Every structure is written in C-alpha cells, then in structure tokens.
Amino acid sequence: MQEESKALVVSTVKSMPYILADLENDHLSASMCGSFHEAITAMHHDKFTVIVLDPQAVHVDALEFVLNARDFDAEVPIVIMDKSKGTKTNGVLSGLSGVFWLSKGEREIGKELKNIIYGKG
C-alpha cells in the first residue's frame, strides 16, 4: 500500500489557501499549523512529503525551525517563503541540502513547489 503524501504548511497568512489548493490539486493532503509548537507536534506524529514555512507569519527563526524539523526527518524538503534576502540566516540555510527559499507570492509558488516536491528543484 502506498503511503499518503502529506504537506505541512506553517503559517497564519489568510491567503495560504492558494498554496493549500495547489498542494491538494497535486494529490497532497495539506495540514496547516499556526505556530512553531503546533508544527513540532505535527512532525512528532506524522511524516511529511514537504514542509512550507512562512517564518514572518508565525514569528519563528527559520534556522531554528529547520534544525528542529531535521531532528524528525533529515530528508524532507523545507520551503521557506521569505522575501528578505541577504540575511545571515539565509546564507547559512542556503548551504543546507533540501532547504529552498521562495520569495514569490502565494499565488505564484505552486509551480516551484511541484518542482521541489518531485525532484526538479
């Protein structure tokens, strides 16, 4: 039996339905968490195909989140939606395998997410 593909979206942004719809159209069941602690709990109980993080919306340091997520699954792709370029954290994370920065709006990232999830990223 094939394991269900799941996406974890960590954000409080009301426009996230665009991303959720793209994921669900691509046969991924999507769970949304509104805080760092909710996301950690979800990762403790489930395995995800991809994690999408909006660090500003949930007020979490992206590096701290990635390091915690890697404790649960060292291979899961983590997509960080962040428009701030050139920060020290971005530089550290850009060197990590499986971490992707997307600075486009929620409506435009569907294609990039598919490329990341299916190995073309």
C-alpha positions in Angstrom: 0.0 0.0 0.0 1.4 3.4 -1.0 2.0 5.9 1.8 -0.2 9.1 1.6 1.7 12.2 0.5 1.4 15.0 3.1 2.4 18.6 3.2 2.8 20.7 6.4 2.2 24.4 5.9 3.4 26.6 8.8 1.7 30.0 8.6 -1.1 32.2 9.8 -1.5 34.1 6.5 -5.1 34.1 5.3 -4.0 33.9 1.6 -2.5 30.4 2.2 -5.5 28.7 0.7 -3.8 29.3 -2.7 -0.9 27.2 -1.6 -3.1 24.6 0.0 -5.3 24.3 -3.1 -2.1 23.8 -5.3 -0.9 21.1 -3.0 -4.2 19.4 -2.8 -4.6 19.6 -6.6 -1.3 17.7 -6.7 -2.8 14.9 -4.5 -1.0 16.0 -1.3 -3.1 16.3 1.8 -2.2 19.5 3.5 -2.1 20.3 7.2 -1.8 23.9 8.4 -0.2 24.9 11.7 -0.2 28.4 13.0 2.8 28.2 15.4 6.2 26.6 15.9 4.9 24.4 18.7 1.9 23.1 16.6 4.4 22.3 13.8 6.7 20.4 16.1 3.7 18.4 17.5 2.6 17.6 13.9 6.1 16.4 12.9 6.2 14.3 16.0 3.0 12.5 15.0 3.3 12.4 11.2 5.8 12.1 8.3 5.5 14.8 5.6 6.5 14.9 2.0 7.2 18.7 2.2 7.1 21.4 4.8 6.3 25.0 3.8 7.3 27.7 6.3 6.3 31.3 6.4 8.7 32.5 9.2 7.3 36.1 9.5 3.7 34.9 9.9 4.5 32.5 12.7 7.3 34.6 14.3 9.9 31.9 14.2 13.6 31.9 13.3 13.9 29.9 10.1 17.2 28.4 11.1 15.8 27.2 14.5 12.8 25.7 12.7 14.9 23.9 10.1 17.2 22.4 12.8 14.2 21.2 14.8 12.5 19.8 11.7 15.7 17.9 10.8 15.5 16.1 14.1 12.3 14.5 12.9 13.2 13.9 9.2 16.6 14.7 7.8 15.5 14.4 4.2 12.1 16.3 4.0 12.3 19.3 1.7 11.7 22.5 3.6 10.4 25.5 1.6 10.8 28.9 3.3 8.7 31.7 2.0 10.7 34.8 2.8 11.2 38.0 0.9 14.1 39.2 3.0 17.3 38.5 1.0 20.9 38.6 2.2 20.4 37.9 5.9 22.9 35.9 7.8 20.3 33.1 8.4 19.5 32.9 4.7 23.2 32.4 4.0 23.5 29.6 6.5 20.4 27.9 5.3 21.1 28.2 1.6 24.0 25.8 2.1 21.8 23.1 3.5 20.6 20.3 1.3 16.8 20.2 0.9 16.1 23.8 2.0 14.6 26.1 -0.6 13.9 29.9 -0.5 10.8 31.2 -2.4 10.2 34.9 -2.4 7.2 34.9 -4.7 3.7 35.5 -3.5 1.4 32.6 -2.5 -0.4 32.6 -5.9 2.9 32.1 -7.9 4.7 29.4 -5.9 2.7 26.4 -7.0 4.9 25.5 -9.9 8.1 25.9 -7.8 6.6 23.7 -5.1 5.9 21.0 -7.6 9.4 21.1 -8.9 10.8 20.8 -5.4 8.5 18.0 -4.3 9.0 16.0 -7.4 12.8 16.4 -7.6 13.2 19.1 -10.2 14.1 21.9 -7.7 
